[in-house]
Amino acid sequence: MTKEKMEEVLSKIHATDSAKDMVGCDLIIEAVFEDRALKAKVTQEVESVMLTEGTFASNTSTLPITGLAQASARPKQFIGLHFFSPVDKMPLVEIICGAETDDATLAKAFDYVLQIKKTPIVVNDSRGFYTSRVFSTYVMEGIAMLGEGQHPKSIENAGMKAGMPVGPLALTDEVSMKLMDHIRKQTEKDLAAEGKTVPQHPGFAVCEKLLAVNRPGKAAGAGFYEYPVGGTKYLWPELTTMFPQTTPLDQQEMIDRMLIVQALDTVRCVEEGVLRSVADANIGSIFGWGFSPFNGGTLQFINGYGLKKLIERSKQLEAKYGERFAVPKLLQDKADKGELFVD
């Protein structure tokens, strides 16, 4: 980019700390961190000055849009626009419709995503929506393996061998364990208010141990990896002391766990009505978090693996590792009828 082009682009960006500068805006995208009260404050502050017919979008990665829209005076014009990091490189935007989001608002959001040359998928409201929810199953499975005593390098190698762009521990460092912990605590608060509890996962204890020794991720220069200034990152040597090593798992077992846990949760997203199409599931998984592209996406992975074979393997994994590998009814029904996941 030439200096002139750079200055032209930067001249279009106006940084401000005043909502008054948003008078007349027809689309606002809120991207503050995952705190319900803060998001409500921003929503109300900005809606008071933007165009009455304008669209308000939240870039939340996990908090249900219907709940966030309760702070809005115009819930029909409230929608989720979930971008992926790094935004300049990741092609996907997940559009999330709340319970009251109207079709005109969805159309505007879809239009906007196409205008900025991104690929949209449309999903219905749910905690974590589709992408954040299923992506988290991948990283948490890798973290759980570390807690079981698997060597961190073996875990990372298995993730890469499975076709994922980055190992689960490196990916957690990129996202930030502190952010993941914050999301979990907000989820616990929300569910407690509904009289529910967060399903426990063996990876939680691992995260808590790392956070207790101030290793939240790459941004802090310390996570599962060390980040020497001007040097190449490397796995923190103390991991094998903190999580004593046990009998190594076969690499294929690790790969199966990482891929199948994502596929099963995708089926649950279809079953619960979060996903609207098989295409959105497959496109969203590849473009959103890089799910094993040579497998064609999370649902196409099931088609390729074979539904009956996958059910049999899932039951074996459930017996060893717990209910996160339980077979959804929809998967069993499709296998019984000889159907595939197709639109």
C-alpha positions as CSV (number, residue, x, y, z in Angstrom):
1,M,0.0,0.0,0.0
2,T,1.3,3.4,-0.9
3,K,1.6,6.2,1.7
4,E,-1.2,8.1,-0.1
5,K,-3.5,5.1,-0.1
6,M,-2.8,4.5,3.6
7,E,-3.7,8.1,4.4
8,E,-6.9,7.8,2.4
9,V,-8.0,4.7,4.3
10,L,-7.0,6.1,7.7
11,S,-8.8,9.4,7.0
12,K,-12.1,7.4,6.9
13,I,-11.6,6.3,10.5
14,H,-12.8,8.6,13.2
15,A,-11.9,7.6,16.7
16,T,-14.1,9.1,19.4
17,D,-15.1,8.6,23.1
18,S,-18.4,10.4,22.6
19,A,-21.7,8.8,21.4
20,K,-22.6,12.2,20.0
21,D,-20.3,11.5,17.1
22,M,-22.6,8.6,16.1
23,V,-25.6,10.9,15.4
24,G,-27.3,9.7,12.2
25,C,-25.5,6.4,11.9
26,D,-27.6,3.7,10.2
27,L,-25.5,0.7,11.4
28,I,-23.7,0.4,14.8
29,I,-21.6,-2.7,15.6
30,E,-20.8,-3.0,19.3
31,A,-17.6,-4.9,20.1
32,V,-17.0,-4.4,23.9
33,F,-16.0,-7.4,25.9
34,E,-18.4,-10.1,27.0
35,D,-20.1,-8.4,29.9
36,R,-23.9,-8.1,29.7
37,A,-24.1,-4.9,31.8
38,L,-21.5,-3.1,29.7
39,K,-23.1,-4.1,26.5
40,A,-26.5,-2.9,27.7
41,K,-25.0,0.5,28.6
42,V,-23.4,0.9,25.2
43,T,-26.6,-0.2,23.4
44,Q,-28.7,2.4,25.2
45,E,-26.2,5.2,24.9
46,V,-25.8,4.7,21.1
47,E,-29.4,4.0,20.3
48,S,-30.3,7.4,21.7
49,V,-28.4,9.2,18.9
50,M,-28.4,6.8,15.9
51,L,-31.1,6.8,13.1
52,T,-34.5,5.6,14.4
53,E,-34.7,3.1,11.5
54,G,-31.0,2.1,12.0
55,T,-29.7,-1.4,12.8
56,F,-27.8,-2.2,16.0
57,A,-25.5,-5.2,15.9
58,S,-23.5,-6.9,18.6
59,N,-20.2,-8.6,17.8
60,T,-20.6,-10.9,20.9
61,S,-19.2,-14.3,20.4
62,T,-21.3,-16.1,23.0
63,L,-24.0,-14.1,24.8
64,P,-27.5,-14.8,23.4
65,I,-28.8,-12.0,21.2
66,T,-32.3,-12.2,22.5
67,G,-31.0,-11.4,26.0
68,L,-28.8,-8.6,24.8
69,A,-31.7,-7.1,22.9
70,Q,-33.6,-6.6,26.1
71,A,-31.5,-3.5,26.6
72,S,-32.7,-2.1,23.2
73,A,-35.6,0.2,22.6
74,R,-35.9,-1.5,19.2
75,P,-35.3,-5.2,19.6
76,K,-36.7,-5.9,16.0
77,Q,-33.7,-3.9,14.7
78,F,-31.2,-5.7,17.0
79,I,-29.0,-8.5,15.5
80,G,-25.7,-10.3,16.0
81,L,-22.7,-9.8,13.7
82,H,-20.0,-12.1,14.9
83,F,-16.6,-11.5,13.2
84,F,-13.6,-13.8,13.5
85,S,-10.1,-12.9,14.5
86,P,-7.9,-11.7,12.8
87,V,-10.7,-9.8,11.1
88,D,-8.6,-8.8,8.1
89,K,-7.8,-12.4,7.3
90,M,-10.9,-14.4,8.4
91,P,-13.6,-14.5,5.7
92,L,-16.6,-15.5,7.8
93,V,-19.3,-13.4,9.6
94,E,-21.9,-15.3,11.6
95,I,-25.2,-13.4,11.5
96,I,-27.4,-14.2,14.6
97,C,-31.1,-13.6,14.7
98,G,-32.6,-12.9,18.1
99,A,-36.2,-13.9,18.9
100,E,-37.5,-10.5,17.8
101,T,-35.1,-9.7,14.9
102,D,-37.2,-8.9,11.9
103,D,-36.5,-9.9,8.2
104,A,-35.6,-6.3,7.2
105,T,-32.9,-6.2,9.8
106,L,-31.6,-9.6,8.7
107,A,-31.6,-8.4,5.0
108,K,-29.6,-5.3,6.0
109,A,-27.1,-7.3,7.9
110,F,-26.7,-9.8,5.1
111,D,-26.2,-6.9,2.6
112,Y,-23.6,-5.3,4.8
113,V,-21.5,-8.5,5.1
114,L,-21.5,-8.9,1.4
115,Q,-20.5,-5.3,0.9
116,I,-17.4,-5.7,3.0
117,K,-16.6,-8.9,0.9
118,K,-17.1,-11.4,3.7
119,T,-19.0,-14.7,3.6
120,P,-22.2,-14.7,5.7
121,I,-23.9,-17.6,7.4
122,V,-27.2,-17.1,9.3
123,V,-28.0,-18.9,12.5
124,N,-30.6,-18.7,15.2
125,D,-30.0,-17.5,18.7
126,S,-28.4,-19.7,21.3
127,R,-25.5,-19.5,23.8
128,G,-22.3,-19.5,21.8
129,F,-24.4,-19.7,18.6
130,Y,-22.8,-22.2,16.3
131,T,-19.2,-21.2,15.7
132,S,-18.0,-20.3,19.2
133,R,-19.9,-23.2,20.7
134,V,-18.4,-25.9,18.4
135,F,-15.0,-24.3,18.2
136,S,-14.7,-24.4,21.9
137,T,-15.2,-28.2,21.9
138,Y,-12.0,-28.6,19.9
139,V,-9.8,-26.5,22.2
140,M,-11.3,-27.9,25.3
141,E,-10.7,-31.5,24.1
142,G,-7.0,-30.7,23.7
143,I,-6.9,-29.1,27.1
144,A,-8.6,-32.1,28.7
145,M,-5.9,-34.3,27.1
146,L,-3.2,-32.2,28.8
147,G,-5.0,-32.7,32.1
148,E,-5.0,-36.5,31.5
149,G,-1.2,-36.5,31.2
150,Q,-0.8,-36.5,27.4
151,H,2.4,-34.7,26.2
152,P,1.5,-31.2,25.0
153,K,3.6,-31.6,21.8
154,S,1.6,-34.8,21.0
155,I,-1.6,-32.9,21.5
156,E,-0.6,-30.1,19.1
157,N,0.7,-32.6,16.5
158,A,-2.6,-34.5,16.6
159,G,-4.5,-31.3,16.1
160,M,-2.5,-30.5,13.0
161,K,-2.7,-34.0,11.7
162,A,-6.4,-33.9,12.1
163,G,-6.4,-31.0,9.6
164,M,-6.9,-28.1,12.0
165,P,-4.8,-25.0,11.2
166,V,-3.4,-24.7,14.7
167,G,-3.0,-27.1,17.6
168,P,-5.6,-26.6,20.4
169,L,-3.2,-25.3,23.0
170,A,-1.7,-22.7,20.6
171,L,-5.2,-21.7,19.6
172,T,-6.3,-21.2,23.2
173,D,-3.3,-18.9,23.7
174,E,-4.3,-16.9,20.7
175,V,-7.9,-16.5,21.9
176,S,-6.9,-15.9,25.5
177,M,-7.6,-18.3,28.4
178,K,-8.6,-15.2,30.4
179,L,-11.3,-14.4,27.9
180,M,-12.5,-18.0,27.9
181,D,-12.7,-17.9,31.7
182,H,-14.6,-14.6,31.6
183,I,-17.1,-16.1,29.1
184,R,-17.5,-19.2,31.3
185,K,-18.1,-17.0,34.4
186,Q,-20.7,-14.9,32.6
187,T,-22.4,-18.1,31.4
188,E,-22.5,-19.4,34.9
189,K,-24.1,-16.2,36.1
190,D,-26.7,-16.3,33.3
191,L,-27.5,-19.9,33.8
192,A,-27.7,-19.5,37.6
193,A,-30.3,-16.8,37.1
194,E,-32.3,-19.4,35.1
195,G,-31.8,-22.1,37.8
196,K,-29.4,-24.0,35.7
197,T,-25.7,-25.0,36.0
198,V,-22.8,-25.1,33.5
199,P,-22.0,-28.6,32.3
200,Q,-18.6,-29.5,33.8
201,H,-15.7,-30.3,31.5
202,P,-12.3,-31.8,32.5
203,G,-10.6,-28.9,30.7
204,F,-11.8,-26.3,33.2
205,A,-9.5,-27.5,36.0
206,V,-6.5,-27.2,33.6
207,C,-7.4,-23.6,32.6
208,E,-7.8,-22.7,36.3
209,K,-4.3,-24.0,37.1
210,L,-2.7,-22.0,34.3
211,L,-4.6,-18.8,35.3
212,A,-3.5,-19.4,38.9
213,V,0.1,-19.0,37.8
214,N,-0.6,-16.0,35.6
215,R,-0.4,-17.7,32.2
216,P,-3.5,-16.5,30.4
217,G,-2.2,-16.6,26.8
218,K,-0.2,-14.9,24.0
219,A,-1.2,-11.3,24.8
220,A,0.3,-11.6,28.2
221,G,3.4,-13.3,26.8
222,A,2.7,-16.5,28.8
223,G,0.2,-19.3,28.3
224,F,0.7,-22.9,27.2
225,Y,3.6,-21.5,25.2
226,E,6.4,-19.1,26.1
227,Y,6.7,-16.0,23.9
228,P,10.3,-14.7,24.0
229,V,10.7,-11.2,22.7
230,G,12.1,-11.4,19.2
231,G,12.2,-15.2,19.3
232,T,10.0,-18.2,18.3
233,K,7.3,-19.4,20.7
234,Y,7.8,-22.8,22.4
235,L,5.7,-24.9,24.7
236,W,6.2,-24.0,28.4
237,P,8.5,-26.7,29.8
238,E,6.7,-26.7,33.1
239,L,3.5,-28.1,31.6
240,T,4.8,-31.7,31.9
241,T,5.6,-31.1,35.6
242,M,2.2,-29.4,36.3
243,F,0.4,-32.3,34.5
244,P,2.4,-35.5,35.1
245,Q,2.8,-37.7,32.0
246,T,0.9,-40.9,31.7
247,T,0.7,-43.7,29.0
248,P,0.6,-42.0,25.6
249,L,-2.6,-42.2,23.6
250,D,-2.5,-43.5,20.1
251,Q,-2.5,-40.4,17.8
252,Q,-5.6,-41.6,15.9
253,E,-7.5,-41.8,19.2
254,M,-6.6,-38.1,19.8
255,I,-7.6,-37.1,16.3
256,D,-10.9,-39.0,16.6
257,R,-11.7,-37.2,19.8
258,M,-10.9,-33.7,18.4
259,L,-12.9,-34.2,15.2
260,I,-15.8,-36.2,16.5
261,V,-16.5,-33.9,19.5
262,Q,-17.0,-31.1,17.0
263,A,-19.1,-33.1,14.7
264,L,-21.5,-34.3,17.4
265,D,-22.0,-30.8,18.8
266,T,-22.8,-29.6,15.3
267,V,-25.5,-32.2,15.0
268,R,-26.9,-30.9,18.3
269,C,-26.9,-27.4,16.8
270,V,-29.0,-28.7,13.9
271,E,-31.3,-30.6,16.4
272,E,-31.8,-27.5,18.5
273,G,-32.6,-25.3,15.5
274,V,-29.5,-23.1,15.9
275,L,-28.3,-24.1,12.4
276,R,-30.6,-23.3,9.5
277,S,-28.8,-25.4,6.8
278,V,-26.1,-28.1,6.3
279,A,-24.3,-25.6,4.0
280,D,-24.1,-23.0,6.8
281,A,-22.7,-25.7,9.1
282,N,-20.0,-26.8,6.7
283,I,-19.0,-23.3,5.4
284,G,-19.1,-21.9,8.9
285,S,-16.8,-24.6,10.3
286,I,-14.2,-24.2,7.6
287,F,-14.2,-20.4,7.2
288,G,-14.9,-19.7,10.9
289,W,-12.3,-21.7,12.8
290,G,-10.6,-23.8,10.1
291,F,-12.2,-27.2,10.7
292,S,-10.3,-29.8,8.7
293,P,-11.0,-28.4,5.2
294,F,-10.2,-31.7,3.4
295,N,-13.1,-33.3,5.3
296,G,-15.5,-30.7,3.8
297,G,-16.9,-29.3,7.1
298,T,-18.3,-30.7,10.3
299,L,-21.4,-32.4,8.8
300,Q,-19.7,-33.5,5.6
301,F,-17.1,-35.1,7.9
302,I,-19.9,-37.3,9.3
303,N,-21.2,-38.2,5.8
304,G,-17.7,-39.2,4.8
305,Y,-17.0,-41.1,8.0
306,G,-20.3,-43.0,7.7
307,L,-23.2,-42.3,10.1
308,K,-23.4,-45.8,11.6
309,K,-19.6,-46.1,11.9
310,L,-19.4,-42.7,13.6
311,I,-22.2,-43.7,16.1
312,E,-20.3,-46.8,17.0
313,R,-17.0,-44.8,17.5
314,S,-18.8,-42.2,19.5
315,K,-20.2,-44.8,21.9
316,Q,-16.7,-46.1,22.5
317,L,-15.5,-42.6,23.2
318,E,-18.4,-41.8,25.5
319,A,-17.7,-45.0,27.5
320,K,-14.1,-43.7,28.0
321,Y,-14.4,-39.9,28.2
322,G,-18.0,-39.0,29.1
323,E,-21.3,-37.6,27.9
324,R,-19.8,-35.0,25.5
325,F,-19.5,-37.9,23.1
326,A,-23.1,-39.0,23.6
327,V,-24.9,-39.7,20.2
328,P,-27.6,-37.1,19.5
329,K,-31.1,-38.5,18.6
330,L,-31.0,-36.8,15.2
331,L,-27.8,-38.6,14.2
332,Q,-29.2,-41.9,15.3
333,D,-32.5,-41.3,13.4
334,K,-30.7,-40.4,10.2
335,A,-28.5,-43.5,10.4
336,D,-31.5,-45.7,11.0
337,K,-33.2,-44.2,7.8
338,G,-30.0,-44.4,5.8
339,E,-29.9,-40.6,5.3
340,L,-27.0,-38.2,5.0
341,F,-26.7,-34.6,6.2
342,V,-27.7,-32.7,3.0
343,D,-29.8,-29.7,2.3
